Amino acid sequence: MSARDLGSARAGLNGWLAQRITALYLAGFSLFATLRLLLDPITDYPAWRAWLSGGAMRLALAVFLLTAIVHGWLGVRSVLMDYLHPGGWRFSASVAVGLGLLALALWSVQIVFWDLRP
Amino acid sequence: MQNNKHRPVYLNLLAIHLPITGLVSVLHRVTGVLALLLVPAALALLQRSFEGESGYAQARALLASPAGRLAAVVAIWLMTQHFFSGLRHLLLDLDIGVALAGARRSAAAVFLASAAVTLLAAWRLL
């Protein structure tokens, strides 16, 4: 096998970069949400719903959930590439994980844009 | 690539000494995969909490039950361990703490930080 058969080197760099960028967003949002809830705990349903359904927060939550799924995909992908041989279980495992994550992404969209609708 | 079928393979995991830096790295993967497995439960809980007053009360009761508290503490350990080891990886990407002594110290700091947050959570929740 020559290096040409291994695919584009840039594709790998994009994944690497996306993993870092999603990590920063996930860390920032988690830190913000945790501190917000610790400093000023929410104790009833109207306040809980009002906090997350307000315009900017609702969008930030949607981005958080989808970002978590993309970050999860990039992480699992490197785990599968390291421990499963190409051509063997790696392809089927990737397809299974991909479909599972797609379902989770659609579910997240449903939660933010339907359950959390004003 | 021609594989040598007779090359020695020595993977006795009990005999391989894993340095603390390696342990942080392996746990970053383990906690990441486990966290991903918890996403469906987290989404179900989030969705339930938006389903009116009763759904919100149910979600809170679920989290406040003994099993819910224990699950929360485990999830907090997973997430803080992954958070701090991830932060360490980002710093390593910026060439901060790459030398062996610093890498060992930051690996120890990751364990201490996640243990501290988890113990605090366990003290408050259990």
gemmi code that builds the backbone of each chain (N, CA, C; Angstrom):
import gemmi

chains = {
    "A": [
        ("MET", (0.851, -1.195, 0.000), (0.000, 0.000, 0.000), (0.886, 1.244, 0.000)),
        ("SER", (0.609, 2.169, -0.893), (1.384, 3.408, -0.883), (0.637, 4.455, -0.068)),
        ("ALA", (1.343, 5.530, 0.257), (0.748, 6.578, 1.088), (-0.486, 7.187, 0.413)),
        ("ARG", (-0.514, 7.124, -0.930), (-1.654, 7.685, -1.659), (-2.974, 6.994, -1.302)),
        ("ASP", (-2.879, 5.696, -0.974), (-4.101, 4.948, -0.697), (-4.684, 5.259, 0.673)),
        ("LEU", (-3.955, 6.014, 1.470), (-4.407, 6.251, 2.833), (-5.385, 7.417, 2.931)),
        ("GLY", (-5.656, 8.094, 1.820), (-6.610, 9.196, 1.864), (-5.919, 10.517, 2.111)),
        ("SER", (-6.732, 11.576, 2.169), (-6.196, 12.915, 2.302), (-5.677, 13.175, 3.713)),
        ("ALA", (-4.528, 13.774, 3.800), (-3.987, 14.102, 5.116), (-4.788, 15.236, 5.747)),
        ("ARG", (-5.338, 16.112, 4.912), (-6.089, 17.252, 5.456), (-7.366, 16.819, 6.153)),
        ("ALA", (-7.996, 15.739, 5.627), (-9.227, 15.260, 6.250), (-8.968, 14.916, 7.712)),
        ("GLY", (-7.818, 14.300, 7.976), (-7.469, 13.959, 9.345), (-7.254, 15.198, 10.191)),
        ("LEU", (-6.625, 16.209, 9.610), (-6.369, 17.440, 10.357), (-7.687, 18.141, 10.694)),
        ("ASN", (-8.635, 18.115, 9.729), (-9.934, 18.731, 9.999), (-10.612, 18.084, 11.196)),
        ("GLY", (-10.543, 16.746, 11.254), (-11.148, 16.034, 12.370), (-10.473, 16.408, 13.680)),
        ("TRP", (-9.154, 16.462, 13.637), (-8.367, 16.814, 14.823), (-8.764, 18.198, 15.325)),
        ("LEU", (-8.872, 19.138, 14.374), (-9.214, 20.513, 14.736), (-10.651, 20.589, 15.261)),
        ("ALA", (-11.572, 19.890, 14.588), (-12.977, 19.897, 15.014), (-13.105, 19.319, 16.418)),
        ("GLN", (-12.298, 18.293, 16.731), (-12.344, 17.700, 18.063), (-11.967, 18.752, 19.116)),
        ("ARG", (-10.941, 19.568, 18.817), (-10.504, 20.602, 19.768), (-11.525, 21.728, 19.893)),
        ("ILE", (-12.085, 22.151, 18.746), (-13.040, 23.264, 18.787), (-14.307, 22.856, 19.533)),
        ("THR", (-14.807, 21.637, 19.238), (-16.001, 21.172, 19.950), (-15.685, 21.028, 21.436)),
        ("ALA", (-14.460, 20.577, 21.765), (-14.077, 20.429, 23.179), (-14.166, 21.771, 23.895)),
        ("LEU", (-13.693, 22.840, 23.239), (-13.719, 24.163, 23.871), (-15.151, 24.616, 24.127)),
        ("TYR", (-16.040, 24.404, 23.141), (-17.429, 24.823, 23.337), (-18.076, 24.023, 24.464)),
        ("LEU", (-17.857, 22.690, 24.444), (-18.455, 21.829, 25.471), (-17.967, 22.235, 26.858)),
        ("ALA", (-16.658, 22.492, 26.973), (-16.096, 22.875, 28.268), (-16.687, 24.206, 28.724)),
        ("GLY", (-16.754, 25.181, 27.805), (-17.268, 26.498, 28.155), (-18.720, 26.454, 28.583)),
        ("PHE", (-19.550, 25.769, 27.795), (-20.981, 25.706, 28.121), (-21.197, 24.956, 29.432)),
        ("SER", (-20.481, 23.820, 29.616), (-20.650, 23.027, 30.850), (-20.292, 23.853, 32.072)),
        ("LEU", (-19.170, 24.565, 31.957), (-18.698, 25.379, 33.075), (-19.732, 26.464, 33.387)),
        ("PHE", (-20.205, 27.138, 32.332), (-21.191, 28.206, 32.495), (-22.471, 27.678, 33.143)),
        ("ALA", (-23.007, 26.569, 32.594), (-24.279, 26.037, 33.099), (-24.125, 25.540, 34.538)),
        ("THR", (-23.000, 24.863, 34.833), (-22.781, 24.351, 36.189), (-22.700, 25.495, 37.198)),
        ("LEU", (-21.913, 26.524, 36.863), (-21.772, 27.657, 37.786), (-23.111, 28.377, 37.970)),
        ("ARG", (-23.831, 28.556, 36.869), (-25.128, 29.223, 36.927), (-26.067, 28.488, 37.893)),
        ("LEU", (-26.096, 27.137, 37.776), (-27.015, 26.357, 38.601), (-26.542, 26.268, 40.055)),
        ("LEU", (-25.216, 26.320, 40.266), (-24.708, 26.252, 41.640), (-24.903, 27.580, 42.368)),
        ("LEU", (-24.669, 28.695, 41.647), (-24.732, 30.012, 42.287), (-26.173, 30.444, 42.537)),
        ("ASP", (-27.076, 30.034, 41.634), (-28.464, 30.475, 41.749), (-29.369, 29.294, 41.389)),
        ("PRO", (-29.501, 28.326, 42.317), (-30.203, 27.073, 41.990), (-31.638, 27.311, 41.526)),
        ("ILE", (-32.047, 26.509, 40.560), (-33.413, 26.578, 40.034), (-34.236, 25.521, 40.763)),
        ("THR", (-35.394, 25.935, 41.305), (-36.143, 24.983, 42.121), (-37.536, 24.682, 41.586)),
        ("ASP", (-38.013, 25.437, 40.598), (-39.351, 25.105, 40.105), (-39.413, 25.066, 38.582)),
        ("TYR", (-40.488, 24.459, 38.098), (-40.634, 24.218, 36.669), (-40.637, 25.492, 35.814)),
        ("PRO", (-41.422, 26.524, 36.183), (-41.428, 27.733, 35.330), (-40.035, 28.344, 35.170)),
        ("ALA", (-39.263, 28.383, 36.261), (-37.919, 28.974, 36.189), (-37.002, 28.116, 35.319)),
        ("TRP", (-37.111, 26.787, 35.459), (-36.302, 25.840, 34.679), (-36.563, 26.020, 33.192)),
        ("ARG", (-37.863, 26.081, 32.839), (-38.246, 26.215, 31.446), (-37.865, 27.593, 30.908)),
        ("ALA", (-38.072, 28.611, 31.738), (-37.759, 29.977, 31.303), (-36.258, 30.118, 31.037)),
        ("TRP", (-35.436, 29.455, 31.895), (-33.986, 29.577, 31.729), (-33.538, 29.021, 30.383)),
        ("LEU", (-34.064, 27.835, 30.024), (-33.562, 27.163, 28.824), (-34.320, 27.516, 27.552)),
        ("SER", (-35.529, 28.099, 27.675), (-36.280, 28.357, 26.449), (-36.103, 29.785, 25.946)),
        ("GLY", (-35.374, 30.620, 26.715), (-35.084, 31.985, 26.250), (-34.187, 31.927, 25.025)),
        ("GLY", (-34.456, 32.787, 24.031), (-33.785, 32.768, 22.731), (-32.334, 32.303, 22.696)),
        ("ALA", (-31.414, 33.058, 23.300), (-29.990, 32.754, 23.193), (-29.657, 31.436, 23.877)),
        ("MET", (-30.265, 31.208, 25.046), (-29.956, 30.003, 25.819), (-30.453, 28.758, 25.084)),
        ("ARG", (-31.601, 28.895, 24.432), (-32.167, 27.761, 23.704), (-31.231, 27.374, 22.555)),
        ("LEU", (-30.734, 28.385, 21.859), (-29.811, 28.142, 20.757), (-28.497, 27.545, 21.296)),
        ("ALA", (-28.004, 28.110, 22.414), (-26.750, 27.608, 22.994), (-26.904, 26.161, 23.434)),
        ("LEU", (-28.097, 25.800, 23.937), (-28.349, 24.414, 24.359), (-28.372, 23.485, 23.146)),
        ("ALA", (-29.031, 23.939, 22.075), (-29.092, 23.129, 20.852), (-27.675, 22.898, 20.317)),
        ("VAL", (-26.873, 23.967, 20.280), (-25.493, 23.840, 19.796), (-24.708, 22.896, 20.710)),
        ("PHE", (-24.948, 23.000, 22.036), (-24.249, 22.132, 22.992), (-24.549, 20.658, 22.725)),
        ("LEU", (-25.838, 20.329, 22.566), (-26.214, 18.921, 22.379), (-25.639, 18.372, 21.076)),
        ("LEU", (-25.736, 19.159, 19.995), (-25.215, 18.683, 18.707), (-23.687, 18.615, 18.731)),
        ("THR", (-23.070, 19.593, 19.401), (-21.603, 19.595, 19.515), (-21.119, 18.376, 20.299)),
        ("ALA", (-21.870, 18.019, 21.348), (-21.496, 16.848, 22.153), (-21.525, 15.596, 21.276)),
        ("ILE", (-22.524, 15.505, 20.389), (-22.640, 14.328, 19.532), (-21.514, 14.294, 18.490)),
        ("VAL", (-21.175, 15.446, 17.916), (-20.059, 15.494, 16.959), (-18.749, 15.121, 17.666)),
        ("HIS", (-18.540, 15.673, 18.866), (-17.336, 15.385, 19.638), (-17.275, 13.885, 19.973)),
        ("GLY", (-18.442, 13.325, 20.314), (-18.512, 11.896, 20.612), (-18.156, 11.065, 19.391)),
        ("TRP", (-18.629, 11.482, 18.233), (-18.320, 10.770, 16.998), (-16.815, 10.792, 16.717)),
        ("LEU", (-16.202, 11.965, 16.850), (-14.760, 12.074, 16.583), (-13.964, 11.215, 17.563)),
        ("GLY", (-14.409, 11.163, 18.821), (-13.705, 10.372, 19.823), (-13.842, 8.885, 19.559)),
        ("VAL", (-15.082, 8.437, 19.337), (-15.315, 7.007, 19.087), (-14.603, 6.576, 17.807)),
        ("ARG", (-14.592, 7.463, 16.821), (-13.929, 7.146, 15.552), (-12.450, 6.833, 15.788)),
        ("SER", (-11.787, 7.650, 16.624), (-10.363, 7.348, 16.834), (-10.179, 6.079, 17.659)),
        ("VAL", (-11.123, 5.807, 18.573), (-11.035, 4.562, 19.341), (-11.203, 3.361, 18.395)),
        ("LEU", (-12.203, 3.446, 17.514), (-12.439, 2.328, 16.580), (-11.254, 2.140, 15.642)),
        ("MET", (-10.679, 3.256, 15.173), (-9.561, 3.156, 14.236), (-8.328, 2.561, 14.916)),
        ("ASP", (-8.221, 2.757, 16.235), (-7.059, 2.227, 16.939), (-7.204, 0.754, 17.301)),
        ("TYR", (-8.430, 0.333, 17.603), (-8.579, -1.013, 18.152), (-9.219, -2.016, 17.199)),
        ("LEU", (-9.854, -1.541, 16.121), (-10.456, -2.488, 15.181), (-9.724, -2.397, 13.847)),
        ("HIS", (-9.487, -3.551, 13.232), (-8.746, -3.562, 11.979), (-9.613, -3.107, 10.826)),
        ("PRO", (-9.025, -2.395, 9.869), (-9.804, -1.960, 8.714), (-10.330, -3.172, 7.964)),
        ("GLY", (-11.535, -3.063, 7.426), (-12.096, -4.152, 6.651), (-12.791, -5.186, 7.501)),
        ("GLY", (-12.460, -5.235, 8.777), (-13.129, -6.188, 9.652), (-14.352, -5.562, 10.288)),
        ("TRP", (-14.344, -5.538, 11.625), (-15.510, -5.010, 12.342), (-15.556, -3.493, 12.308)),
        ("ARG", (-14.455, -2.847, 11.878), (-14.411, -1.392, 11.987), (-15.543, -0.722, 11.204)),
        ("PHE", (-15.779, -1.228, 9.972), (-16.810, -0.598, 9.135), (-18.190, -0.752, 9.767)),
        ("SER", (-18.531, -1.992, 10.146), (-19.865, -2.216, 10.724), (-20.027, -1.439, 12.022)),
        ("ALA", (-18.971, -1.413, 12.833), (-19.063, -0.685, 14.101), (-19.253, 0.810, 13.846)),
        ("SER", (-18.531, 1.349, 12.843), (-18.663, 2.772, 12.530), (-20.074, 3.097, 12.062)),
        ("VAL", (-20.627, 2.220, 11.215), (-21.986, 2.459, 10.723), (-22.969, 2.432, 11.881)),
        ("ALA", (-22.816, 1.440, 12.778), (-23.733, 1.320, 13.911), (-23.643, 2.549, 14.811)),
        ("VAL", (-22.413, 2.965, 15.140), (-22.237, 4.136, 16.004), (-22.788, 5.380, 15.309)),
        ("GLY", (-22.497, 5.504, 13.991), (-22.965, 6.666, 13.240), (-24.483, 6.782, 13.239)),
        ("LEU", (-25.156, 5.652, 13.000), (-26.624, 5.674, 12.986), (-27.161, 5.997, 14.383)),
        ("GLY", (-26.535, 5.420, 15.401), (-26.961, 5.694, 16.770), (-26.828, 7.173, 17.098)),
        ("LEU", (-25.701, 7.766, 16.697), (-25.473, 9.184, 16.996), (-26.418, 10.072, 16.181)),
        ("LEU", (-26.727, 9.640, 14.955), (-27.685, 10.402, 14.143), (-29.041, 10.428, 14.841)),
        ("ALA", (-29.439, 9.271, 15.385), (-30.709, 9.208, 16.123), (-30.664, 10.146, 17.326)),
        ("LEU", (-29.537, 10.148, 18.045), (-29.418, 11.033, 19.212), (-29.494, 12.504, 18.790)),
        ("ALA", (-28.894, 12.820, 17.632), (-28.922, 14.207, 17.144), (-30.358, 14.623, 16.836)),
        ("LEU", (-31.110, 13.731, 16.160), (-32.504, 14.062, 15.833), (-33.329, 14.210, 17.108)),
        ("TRP", (-33.064, 13.354, 18.066), (-33.768, 13.415, 19.356), (-33.468, 14.757, 20.044)),
        ("SER", (-32.200, 15.175, 20.023), (-31.821, 16.454, 20.632), (-32.554, 17.619, 19.975)),
        ("VAL", (-32.618, 17.571, 18.632), (-33.316, 18.637, 17.901), (-34.780, 18.658, 18.313)),
        ("GLN", (-35.369, 17.453, 18.447), (-36.775, 17.378, 18.849), (-36.971, 17.993, 20.236)),
        ("ILE", (-36.063, 17.699, 21.160), (-36.185, 18.229, 22.519), (-36.126, 19.754, 22.516)),
        ("VAL", (-35.137, 20.314, 21.820), (-34.952, 21.766, 21.879), (-36.009, 22.501, 21.054)),
        ("PHE", (-36.351, 21.947, 19.886), (-37.242, 22.714, 19.006), (-38.709, 22.324, 19.115)),
        ("TRP", (-39.010, 21.192, 19.794), (-40.421, 20.851, 19.980), (-40.797, 20.914, 21.460)),
        ("ASP", (-40.138, 20.102, 22.306), (-40.501, 20.090, 23.731), (-40.280, 21.453, 24.384)),
        ("LEU", (-39.292, 22.180, 23.897), (-38.933, 23.454, 24.528), (-39.521, 24.655, 23.778)),
        ("ARG", (-40.479, 24.391, 22.881), (-41.045, 25.505, 22.105), (-41.786, 26.462, 23.053)),
        ("PRO", (-41.808, 27.746, 22.732), (-42.445, 28.731, 23.613), (-43.964, 28.494, 23.711)),
    ],
    "B": [
        ("MET", (2.608, -3.566, 3.080), (3.229, -3.845, 4.377), (3.221, -5.344, 4.637)),
        ("GLN", (4.398, -5.895, 4.821), (4.531, -7.333, 5.056), (4.662, -7.578, 6.552)),
        ("ASN", (3.723, -8.308, 7.129), (3.833, -8.592, 8.561), (4.706, -9.811, 8.803)),
        ("ASN", (5.549, -9.713, 9.777), (6.362, -10.851, 10.174), (5.549, -11.694, 11.153)),
        ("LYS", (5.158, -12.883, 10.702), (4.268, -13.731, 11.522), (4.970, -14.221, 12.788)),
        ("HIS", (6.301, -14.215, 12.771), (7.024, -14.791, 13.907), (7.551, -13.735, 14.865)),
        ("ARG", (7.113, -12.497, 14.655), (7.617, -11.454, 15.554), (7.082, -11.735, 16.970)),
        ("PRO", (7.867, -11.393, 17.981), (7.400, -11.656, 19.338), (6.251, -10.716, 19.711)),
        ("VAL", (5.206, -11.249, 20.310), (4.103, -10.432, 20.792), (4.077, -10.569, 22.306)),
        ("TYR", (4.226, -9.472, 22.982), (4.235, -9.545, 24.439), (3.272, -8.511, 24.978)),
        ("LEU", (2.068, -8.938, 25.247), (1.071, -7.987, 25.739), (0.444, -8.493, 27.029)),
        ("ASN", (1.276, -8.909, 27.955), (0.754, -9.285, 29.264), (0.437, -8.002, 30.025)),
        ("LEU", (-0.877, -7.651, 30.027), (-1.267, -6.354, 30.568), (-0.912, -6.230, 32.047)),
        ("LEU", (-0.830, -7.389, 32.752), (-0.520, -7.313, 34.179), (0.957, -7.039, 34.405)),
        ("ALA", (1.771, -7.355, 33.374), (3.216, -7.176, 33.545), (3.691, -5.842, 32.985)),
        ("ILE", (2.822, -5.198, 32.185), (3.216, -3.907, 31.617), (2.935, -2.823, 32.648)),
        ("HIS", (3.946, -2.068, 32.965), (3.737, -0.982, 33.918), (3.256, 0.250, 33.170)),
        ("LEU", (2.029, 0.671, 33.485), (1.462, 1.842, 32.803), (1.791, 3.095, 33.612)),
        ("PRO", (2.566, 4.014, 33.047), (2.877, 5.237, 33.795), (1.636, 6.104, 33.978)),
        ("ILE", (1.692, 7.014, 34.929), (0.515, 7.830, 35.279), (0.018, 8.638, 34.080)),
        ("THR", (0.953, 9.062, 33.216), (0.546, 9.808, 32.020), (-0.280, 8.917, 31.089)),
        ("GLY", (0.115, 7.628, 31.004), (-0.620, 6.683, 30.174), (-1.990, 6.401, 30.758)),
        ("LEU", (-2.053, 6.339, 32.092), (-3.326, 6.070, 32.760), (-4.324, 7.197, 32.484)),
        ("VAL", (-3.850, 8.455, 32.552), (-4.731, 9.594, 32.249), (-5.250, 9.483, 30.822)),
        ("SER", (-4.342, 9.110, 29.908), (-4.704, 9.021, 28.497), (-5.744, 7.929, 28.252)),
        ("VAL", (-5.519, 6.752, 28.844), (-6.477, 5.652, 28.678), (-7.819, 6.032, 29.291)),
        ("LEU", (-7.773, 6.648, 30.495), (-9.024, 7.009, 31.163), (-9.772, 8.095, 30.392)),
        ("HIS", (-9.034, 8.928, 29.639), (-9.718, 9.943, 28.833), (-10.629, 9.242, 27.813)),
        ("ARG", (-10.116, 8.163, 27.223), (-10.922, 7.410, 26.262), (-12.057, 6.668, 26.941)),
        ("VAL", (-11.720, 5.984, 28.052), (-12.743, 5.193, 28.748), (-13.884, 6.097, 29.218)),
        ("THR", (-13.528, 7.232, 29.868), (-14.580, 8.115, 30.369), (-15.365, 8.731, 29.213)),
        ("GLY", (-14.695, 8.985, 28.089), (-15.385, 9.543, 26.930), (-16.422, 8.577, 26.380)),
        ("VAL", (-16.017, 7.307, 26.220), (-16.956, 6.306, 25.695), (-18.110, 6.102, 26.670)),
        ("LEU", (-17.799, 6.018, 27.986), (-18.859, 5.833, 28.980), (-19.811, 7.030, 28.994)),
        ("ALA", (-19.251, 8.239, 28.862), (-20.096, 9.431, 28.858), (-21.054, 9.393, 27.663)),
        ("LEU", (-20.545, 8.930, 26.530), (-21.391, 8.848, 25.335), (-22.539, 7.858, 25.572)),
        ("LEU", (-22.234, 6.760, 26.300), (-23.271, 5.774, 26.585), (-24.343, 6.343, 27.514)),
        ("LEU", (-23.986, 7.388, 28.282), (-24.953, 7.991, 29.207), (-25.839, 9.039, 28.524)),
        ("VAL", (-25.475, 9.433, 27.288), (-26.228, 10.494, 26.609), (-27.721, 10.165, 26.460)),
        ("PRO", (-28.087, 8.925, 26.041), (-29.524, 8.644, 25.919), (-30.269, 8.860, 27.234)),
        ("ALA", (-29.688, 8.406, 28.354), (-30.339, 8.590, 29.655), (-30.467, 10.081, 29.977)),
        ("ALA", (-29.403, 10.849, 29.667), (-29.437, 12.278, 29.946), (-30.503, 12.977, 29.103)),
        ("LEU", (-30.601, 12.582, 27.814), (-31.616, 13.199, 26.946), (-33.022, 12.844, 27.426)),
        ("ALA", (-33.209, 11.589, 27.857), (-34.522, 11.175, 28.346), (-34.915, 12.004, 29.569)),
        ("LEU", (-33.941, 12.212, 30.459), (-34.197, 12.985, 31.674), (-34.513, 14.446, 31.321)),
        ("LEU", (-33.735, 15.007, 30.389), (-33.941, 16.397, 29.968), (-35.334, 16.560, 29.352)),
        ("GLN", (-35.677, 15.605, 28.456), (-36.982, 15.679, 27.790), (-38.110, 15.588, 28.815)),
        ("ARG", (-37.962, 14.642, 29.771), (-38.996, 14.486, 30.795), (-39.162, 15.785, 31.586)),
        ("SER", (-38.033, 16.466, 31.877), (-38.094, 17.668, 32.703), (-38.841, 18.812, 32.020)),
        ("PHE", (-39.026, 18.714, 30.697), (-39.748, 19.774, 29.973), (-41.223, 19.443, 29.790)),
        ("GLU", (-41.629, 18.244, 30.245), (-43.012, 17.811, 30.014), (-43.925, 18.240, 31.165)),
        ("GLY", (-44.061, 19.525, 31.346), (-44.996, 20.053, 32.334), (-44.505, 19.902, 33.769)),
        ("GLU", (-45.335, 20.428, 34.703), (-44.977, 20.383, 36.117), (-44.716, 18.952, 36.584)),
        ("SER", (-45.554, 18.018, 36.132), (-45.421, 16.642, 36.626), (-44.155, 15.990, 36.071)),
        ("GLY", (-43.857, 16.261, 34.794), (-42.635, 15.709, 34.208), (-41.404, 16.242, 34.921)),
        ("TYR", (-41.417, 17.543, 35.221), (-40.297, 18.169, 35.941), (-40.127, 17.537, 37.319)),
        ("ALA", (-41.265, 17.354, 38.027), (-41.214, 16.751, 39.361), (-40.685, 15.322, 39.283)),
        ("GLN", (-41.110, 14.590, 38.235), (-40.636, 13.214, 38.053), (-39.126, 13.170, 37.833)),
        ("ALA", (-38.640, 14.066, 36.954), (-37.202, 14.101, 36.666), (-36.407, 14.421, 37.931)),
        ("ARG", (-36.912, 15.370, 38.721), (-36.222, 15.734, 39.970), (-36.217, 14.576, 40.953)),
        ("ALA", (-37.381, 13.892, 41.053), (-37.493, 12.777, 41.987), (-36.540, 11.653, 41.587)),
        ("LEU", (-36.442, 11.432, 40.280), (-35.547, 10.390, 39.761), (-34.100, 10.690, 40.153)),
        ("LEU", (-33.711, 11.965, 39.998), (-32.335, 12.372, 40.332), (-32.100, 12.355, 41.837)),
        ("ALA", (-33.175, 12.592, 42.624), (-33.022, 12.693, 44.065), (-33.085, 11.331, 44.749)),
        ("SER", (-33.526, 10.296, 44.016), (-33.586, 8.956, 44.603), (-32.166, 8.467, 44.886)),
        ("PRO", (-32.019, 7.478, 45.800), (-30.665, 6.988, 46.114), (-29.898, 6.547, 44.857)),
        ("ALA", (-30.574, 5.791, 43.972), (-29.905, 5.344, 42.744), (-29.545, 6.538, 41.864)),
        ("GLY", (-30.438, 7.541, 41.819), (-30.201, 8.729, 41.011), (-29.002, 9.515, 41.517)),
        ("ARG", (-28.902, 9.629, 42.851), (-27.759, 10.352, 43.441), (-26.449, 9.643, 43.148)),
        ("LEU", (-26.477, 8.300, 43.276), (-25.274, 7.524, 43.011), (-24.865, 7.685, 41.543)),
        ("ALA", (-25.867, 7.596, 40.647), (-25.590, 7.758, 39.212), (-25.026, 9.141, 38.939)),
        ("ALA", (-25.569, 10.151, 39.651), (-25.094, 11.519, 39.444), (-23.628, 11.645, 39.855)),
        ("VAL", (-23.271, 11.022, 40.986), (-21.876, 11.109, 41.442), (-20.945, 10.416, 40.447)),
        ("VAL", (-21.364, 9.236, 39.954), (-20.547, 8.526, 38.966), (-20.398, 9.383, 37.703)),
        ("ALA", (-21.515, 9.982, 37.265), (-21.475, 10.822, 36.055), (-20.581, 12.039, 36.279)),
        ("ILE", (-20.623, 12.593, 37.490), (-19.780, 13.760, 37.796), (-18.302, 13.368, 37.741)),
        ("TRP", (-17.981, 12.147, 38.253), (-16.575, 11.718, 38.153), (-16.162, 11.561, 36.691)),
        ("LEU", (-17.025, 10.872, 35.900), (-16.722, 10.667, 34.476), (-16.446, 11.996, 33.797)),
        ("MET", (-17.358, 12.960, 34.032), (-17.270, 14.222, 33.306), (-16.108, 15.089, 33.790)),
        ("THR", (-15.841, 15.097, 35.113), (-14.731, 15.939, 35.573), (-13.388, 15.318, 35.160)),
        ("GLN", (-13.298, 13.976, 35.245), (-12.059, 13.319, 34.815), (-11.802, 13.633, 33.337)),
        ("HIS", (-12.858, 13.519, 32.519), (-12.726, 13.777, 31.077), (-12.437, 15.262, 30.821)),
        ("PHE", (-13.090, 16.127, 31.606), (-12.896, 17.573, 31.468), (-11.440, 17.950, 31.750)),
        ("PHE", (-10.920, 17.501, 32.897), (-9.552, 17.904, 33.270), (-8.499, 17.241, 32.384)),
        ("SER", (-8.712, 15.956, 32.018), (-7.706, 15.334, 31.147), (-7.789, 15.946, 29.749)),
        ("GLY", (-8.996, 16.376, 29.340), (-9.136, 17.051, 28.053), (-8.419, 18.397, 28.058)),
        ("LEU", (-8.589, 19.124, 29.183), (-7.904, 20.414, 29.336), (-6.391, 20.206, 29.242)),
        ("ARG", (-5.912, 19.106, 29.863), (-4.486, 18.782, 29.829), (-4.042, 18.514, 28.394)),
        ("HIS", (-4.881, 17.794, 27.636), (-4.527, 17.524, 26.239), (-4.441, 18.811, 25.421)),
        ("LEU", (-5.383, 19.730, 25.696), (-5.364, 21.006, 24.962), (-4.088, 21.781, 25.279)),
        ("LEU", (-3.680, 21.757, 26.559), (-2.441, 22.450, 26.929), (-1.236, 21.780, 26.269)),
        ("LEU", (-1.250, 20.440, 26.214), (-0.154, 19.725, 25.547), (-0.086, 20.111, 24.069)),
        ("ASP", (-1.272, 20.309, 23.446), (-1.308, 20.740, 22.045), (-0.611, 22.081, 21.863)),
        ("LEU", (-0.688, 22.920, 22.927), (-0.059, 24.244, 22.864), (1.383, 24.188, 23.339)),
        ("ASP", (1.920, 22.930, 23.441), (3.302, 22.718, 23.880), (3.539, 23.115, 25.333)),
        ("ILE", (2.451, 23.132, 26.112), (2.600, 23.441, 27.534), (2.625, 22.139, 28.315)),
        ("GLY", (3.691, 21.931, 29.100), (3.785, 20.737, 29.935), (4.137, 19.474, 29.175)),
        ("VAL", (4.887, 19.603, 28.096), (5.238, 18.444, 27.289), (6.413, 17.657, 27.890)),
        ("ALA", (7.311, 18.349, 28.577), (8.466, 17.672, 29.195), (7.965, 16.661, 30.231)),
        ("LEU", (8.732, 15.570, 30.392), (8.245, 14.439, 31.184), (7.831, 14.816, 32.603)),
        ("ALA", (8.668, 15.595, 33.297), (8.363, 15.915, 34.692), (7.048, 16.681, 34.786)),
        ("GLY", (6.872, 17.679, 33.898), (5.644, 18.468, 33.902), (4.439, 17.629, 33.518)),
        ("ALA", (4.628, 16.732, 32.537), (3.523, 15.873, 32.085), (3.070, 14.963, 33.217)),
        ("ARG", (4.036, 14.477, 34.029), (3.671, 13.629, 35.173), (2.927, 14.437, 36.218)),
        ("ARG", (3.419, 15.661, 36.467), (2.759, 16.509, 37.469), (1.339, 16.843, 37.038)),
        ("SER", (1.151, 17.209, 35.754), (-0.199, 17.587, 35.318), (-1.122, 16.368, 35.324)),
        ("ALA", (-0.566, 15.173, 35.053), (-1.390, 13.966, 35.111), (-1.883, 13.744, 36.537)),
        ("ALA", (-0.976, 13.937, 37.501), (-1.372, 13.792, 38.908), (-2.406, 14.851, 39.264)),
        ("ALA", (-2.215, 16.078, 38.743), (-3.153, 17.165, 39.036), (-4.547, 16.840, 38.507)),
        ("VAL", (-4.613, 16.185, 37.328), (-5.910, 15.798, 36.753), (-6.647, 14.862, 37.708)),
        ("PHE", (-5.918, 13.847, 38.240), (-6.552, 12.899, 39.168), (-6.991, 13.600, 40.444)),
        ("LEU", (-6.133, 14.490, 40.970), (-6.478, 15.188, 42.208), (-7.698, 16.078, 42.012)),
        ("ALA", (-7.719, 16.810, 40.896), (-8.822, 17.744, 40.653), (-10.142, 16.998, 40.492)),
        ("SER", (-10.147, 15.919, 39.685), (-11.414, 15.209, 39.472), (-11.842, 14.508, 40.754)),
        ("ALA", (-10.861, 14.003, 41.524), (-11.205, 13.356, 42.797), (-11.793, 14.382, 43.763)),
        ("ALA", (-11.213, 15.593, 43.790), (-11.698, 16.625, 44.706), (-13.143, 16.996, 44.377)),
        ("VAL", (-13.432, 17.237, 43.080), (-14.797, 17.604, 42.677), (-15.763, 16.463, 42.988)),
        ("THR", (-15.332, 15.218, 42.702), (-16.214, 14.069, 42.925), (-16.495, 13.867, 44.419)),
        ("LEU", (-15.464, 14.017, 45.259), (-15.673, 13.865, 46.702), (-16.611, 14.940, 47.233)),
        ("LEU", (-16.429, 16.163, 46.726), (-17.311, 17.263, 47.128), (-18.756, 16.938, 46.740)),
        ("ALA", (-18.933, 16.447, 45.507), (-20.274, 16.087, 45.035), (-20.844, 14.945, 45.865)),
        ("ALA", (-20.003, 13.940, 46.178), (-20.469, 12.794, 46.957), (-20.883, 13.247, 48.359)),
        ("TRP", (-20.101, 14.160, 48.920), (-20.410, 14.671, 50.265), (-21.754, 15.409, 50.271)),
        ("ARG", (-22.022, 16.179, 49.208), (-23.274, 16.925, 49.142), (-24.468, 16.054, 48.750)),
        ("LEU", (-24.215, 15.037, 47.913), (-25.339, 14.299, 47.330), (-25.659, 12.983, 48.020)),
        ("LEU", (-24.648, 12.347, 48.650), (-24.902, 11.000, 49.186), (-25.245, 11.034, 50.675)),
    ],
}
model = gemmi.Model(1)
for chain_id, residues in chains.items():
    chain = gemmi.Chain(chain_id)
    for i, (resn, *xyz) in enumerate(residues, 1):
        res = gemmi.Residue()
        res.name, res.seqid = resn, gemmi.SeqId(i, " ")
        for name, pos in zip(("N", "CA", "C"), xyz):
            atom = gemmi.Atom()
            atom.name, atom.element = name, gemmi.Element(name[0])
            atom.pos, atom.b_iso = gemmi.Position(*pos), 0.0
            res.add_atom(atom)
        chain.add_residue(res)
    model.add_chain(chain)
structure = gemmi.Structure()
structure.add_model(model)
structure.setup_entities()
